[in-house]
Amino acid sequence: MQYSANTLEHHWMPFTPNREFKDAPRLVVKSKGVELWDHHGNRLLDGSSGLFCVAAGHGREEIAKAVHSALMENDYTAPFNLGHPTSFELARMVAAITPEEINHVFFTNSGSESIDTALKIAMAYHRSRGEGQRTRFVSRERAYHGVNIGGTSLSGMVKNRETFSGVMPNVVCMRHTWLEENRFTRGQPEHGAELAEDLQRMVDTYGGTTIAACFVEPIAGSTGTLVPPKGYLQRLREICDANGILLVFDEVICGFGRLGAPFAAQAFGVTPDIMTMAKALTNGAQPMGAVAVRDDIYDTIVNAAPEGAIELFHGYTYSAHPAACAAGIATQKIYQDEKLFDRADELSDYFLDKVFALQDIDLVTDIRGYGMLTGIDVKPGVVPGIRGTKIQKALFHNGIHIKFTGDAGIFAPPLVTTREQIDEMIGVVRETLETFKD
């Protein structure tokens, strides 16, 4: 089927140059495993797991059947003062793979909603403890925490916030962790642990008792895969502990096996107080997010309320939707049955070997990677970001989808990808970058 700009006009697309796209659309009409097909019938490989969410590969019949069954049995249950069994089962399954101290799960519909929920939980926790003066939040430069007002306020990516003046006050940003001396580092960089002292500077400047929480992506994903320096996350944990600050890990991209462990918390050996997640929770088959919290945070908020009263005045119409829960349960079973987290760990070395071999290409200025997540920087053009966008389009037309943010490509194939498919992906990327012309 052919599509023209007129037939596409009514959809206002997100994070897309709409006029340009609608003049020359790139439409995916079919997906299976690690493969996609566009509306011209061309085959592509999915090098970014959709948007880092399709960890188990596309077209999983187990998930589709579970969703269909849920919709036929119970298509919707109001989540306020009512429940359905599958939400409790999915919460149990998620709690089984989070760190031991984190066993309570609040369901949302996206990573953005998870971040705003985590902000509100942090506020409620401190108020329940009699420390309602903790109204300040710490984030980082180059951070991405979704696009709702809370996440936009925490964002350290200027294009995501410069248009929107009505953001939350009292948000301060630490420096990001990319350093020149860490170029082409595989795994955690040796340099940069001292950047965690920025949090101590915030404590010294504003007072530790005014700070509610510190939000970090363990690996800053959407900005181009910034892997934390050795000791960096551990130092953040120490500063938070010393000052009663909650440490929040945004695990939306890192979670569910991407780093060869259930979450980055286990991969890096640092346990946060709150974890946000989404994307691979349902393998991208249904919109869903979640916030998992340390047991004492849940207990503090719940026990502070009078008996029989609502403890947290927060939630969404579609929180723990039956179809989303069914997709989440089916997805977790796939991860368990196929041992996909272990598979990611085993495949990581091969994947990283192949990606880092691209550093001999003149256009490539840096490569970073950990697990099954890598970032590839290309030389900026006259205007930063334009060349990356053009390369993303060229890669699509040459047979691979890779997400670009500005001039950084984020390479994160499904965990079911074979070595042969990795070879094919790298071949397309190499040929495209070596022959690319502005």
Secondary structure, 3 states (H helix, E strand, C coil): CCCCHHHHCCCCCCCCCHHHHHHCCCCEEEEEECEEEECCCCEEEECCHHHHCCCCCECCHHHHHHHHHHHHHCCCCCCCCCCCHHHHHHHHHHHCCCCCCEEEEEEECCHHHHHHHHHHHHHHHHHHCCCCCCCEEEEECCCCCCCCHHHHHHCCCHHHCCCCCCCCCCEEEECCCCCHHHCCCECCCCCCHHHHHHHHHHHHHHCHHHEEEEEECCCECCCCCECCCCCHHHHHHHHHHHHCCEEEEECCCCCCCCCCCCCHHHHHCCCCCEEEECHHHCCCCCCCEEEEEEHHHHHHHHHHCCCCCCCCCCCCCCCCCHHHHHHHHHHHHHHHHCCHHHHHHHHHHHHHHHHHHHHHCCCEEEEEEECCEEEEEECCCCCCCHHHHHHHHHHHHHCEECEEECCEEEECCCCCCCHHHHHHHHHHHHHHHHHCCC
